[in-house]
Amino acid sequence: MDKPRLIKKYANRRLYDTVDSRHVTLADIRGMIVAGTDIKVVEDTSGEDITRPLLLQIIVDREQAGQPLLTEVLLAQLIRFYGNPMQGMMADYLQRSVDTFLHQQRSVQTRLQSALSTTPVDTMRELMEQNAATWET
């Protein structure tokens, strides 16, 4: 696994991408994440890892910008798990659920691409080859 891309947050609240040597916005960081880039955000002066709060800020911005992913009922239920003896179990369950969902989504996309890339002529040729192989044995 590659090292996460380092983003520094300066006292003036500006974010700096150390790889591209440029200032970035939350939207830029969201774009990196959507593209599959892992990031790590640190305070420039203290070196404190502030990745989680920044990711939460991106989620808050997205939730307010359009159709929310997290319903009020779901948010209230999640809040109830904080401090609950089952908090760790719930975090593991949520992570595994999202991982499983992503795996299934990739599988469906792969199958769909495969089905769309096969023309009727290709399908007939494959069937004929399979039939010929069956008759030869």
C-alpha positions as CSV (number, residue, x, y, z in Angstrom):
1,M,0.0,0.0,0.0
2,D,1.3,3.4,-0.9
3,K,2.0,6.1,1.6
4,P,-0.9,8.6,2.0
5,R,-0.5,11.9,0.3
6,L,0.6,14.5,2.8
7,I,-1.5,17.6,3.2
8,K,-0.4,20.3,5.6
9,K,-2.7,22.7,7.3
10,Y,-1.2,26.1,8.2
11,A,-2.1,28.5,11.0
12,N,-3.9,30.6,8.4
13,R,-6.2,27.6,7.8
14,R,-4.9,27.0,4.3
15,L,-4.2,23.5,3.1
16,Y,-1.0,22.7,1.2
17,D,-0.5,19.6,-0.9
18,T,3.1,18.6,-0.4
19,V,3.2,16.4,-3.5
20,D,2.0,19.0,-6.0
21,S,3.5,21.9,-4.0
22,R,0.3,24.0,-4.1
23,H,-2.5,25.2,-1.9
24,V,-5.7,23.1,-2.1
25,T,-9.3,23.4,-1.0
26,L,-11.6,20.9,0.7
27,A,-13.1,20.3,-2.8
28,D,-9.7,19.5,-4.1
29,I,-9.1,17.0,-1.3
30,R,-12.5,15.5,-1.8
31,G,-11.6,15.0,-5.5
32,M,-8.4,13.2,-4.5
33,I,-10.3,10.9,-2.2
34,V,-13.0,10.2,-4.9
35,A,-10.1,9.4,-7.3
36,G,-8.8,6.8,-4.8
37,T,-5.9,8.7,-3.2
38,D,-5.3,8.2,0.5
39,I,-4.5,11.3,2.3
40,K,-3.0,12.4,5.6
41,V,-3.6,15.9,6.9
42,V,-1.3,17.3,9.6
43,E,-1.1,20.6,11.4
44,D,2.1,22.3,10.1
45,T,3.4,23.5,13.5
46,S,2.5,20.6,15.8
47,G,2.5,17.7,13.3
48,E,-0.8,16.6,14.8
49,D,-2.8,14.3,12.5
50,I,-6.1,16.0,11.8
51,T,-7.2,13.8,9.0
52,R,-10.4,12.6,10.7
53,P,-11.7,16.1,11.5
54,L,-11.0,17.2,7.9
55,L,-12.8,14.2,6.5
56,L,-15.8,14.8,8.8
57,Q,-15.8,18.4,7.5
58,I,-16.0,17.2,3.9
59,I,-18.9,14.9,4.9
60,V,-20.7,17.7,6.6
61,D,-20.2,19.9,3.5
62,R,-21.5,17.2,1.2
63,E,-24.5,16.4,3.5
64,Q,-25.5,20.1,3.4
65,A,-24.9,20.5,-0.3
66,G,-27.4,18.1,-1.8
67,Q,-29.1,14.8,-1.2
68,P,-27.9,13.6,2.1
69,L,-26.4,10.1,2.4
70,L,-27.0,10.0,6.1
71,T,-30.6,10.4,7.3
72,E,-31.5,12.1,10.6
73,V,-32.7,8.7,12.0
74,L,-29.3,7.1,11.1
75,L,-27.4,10.0,12.5
76,A,-29.4,9.8,15.8
77,Q,-28.8,6.1,16.0
78,L,-25.0,6.5,15.4
79,I,-24.9,9.2,18.2
80,R,-26.5,6.7,20.6
81,F,-23.6,4.3,20.0
82,Y,-20.9,6.7,21.2
83,G,-19.9,5.7,24.7
84,N,-22.0,2.5,24.4
85,P,-20.2,-0.8,25.2
86,M,-21.0,-1.8,21.6
87,Q,-19.3,1.2,20.0
88,G,-16.3,-0.7,18.8
89,M,-18.4,-3.5,17.5
90,M,-20.6,-1.1,15.6
91,A,-17.6,0.6,14.0
92,D,-16.3,-2.8,12.8
93,Y,-19.7,-3.7,11.5
94,L,-20.1,-0.5,9.6
95,Q,-16.6,-0.8,8.1
96,R,-17.2,-4.4,7.0
97,S,-20.6,-3.5,5.6
98,V,-19.2,-0.7,3.4
99,D,-16.3,-2.9,2.3
100,T,-18.8,-5.7,1.3
101,F,-21.0,-3.1,-0.5
102,L,-18.0,-1.8,-2.5
103,H,-16.8,-5.3,-3.3
104,Q,-20.3,-6.2,-4.6
105,Q,-20.5,-3.0,-6.6
106,R,-17.2,-3.7,-8.3
107,S,-18.3,-7.2,-9.1
108,V,-21.6,-6.0,-10.7
109,Q,-19.7,-3.4,-12.7
110,T,-17.2,-5.9,-14.0
111,R,-20.0,-8.3,-15.0
112,L,-21.9,-5.5,-16.7
113,Q,-18.8,-4.3,-18.6
114,S,-18.1,-7.9,-19.7
115,A,-21.7,-8.3,-20.9
116,L,-21.7,-5.0,-22.8
117,S,-18.4,-5.7,-24.4
118,T,-19.6,-8.9,-25.9
119,T,-21.4,-8.5,-29.2
120,P,-24.0,-11.0,-30.5
121,V,-21.5,-12.3,-33.0
122,D,-18.9,-12.9,-30.3
123,T,-21.6,-14.8,-28.2
124,M,-22.5,-17.0,-31.2
125,R,-18.8,-17.7,-32.0
126,E,-18.2,-18.7,-28.3
127,L,-21.3,-21.0,-28.4
128,M,-20.1,-22.6,-31.6
129,E,-16.6,-23.1,-30.2
130,Q,-18.1,-24.7,-27.1
131,N,-20.4,-27.0,-29.2
132,A,-17.5,-28.0,-31.4
133,A,-15.3,-28.8,-28.4
134,T,-18.2,-30.9,-26.9
135,W,-18.5,-32.9,-30.2
136,E,-14.8,-33.5,-30.4
137,T,-14.6,-35.2,-27.0
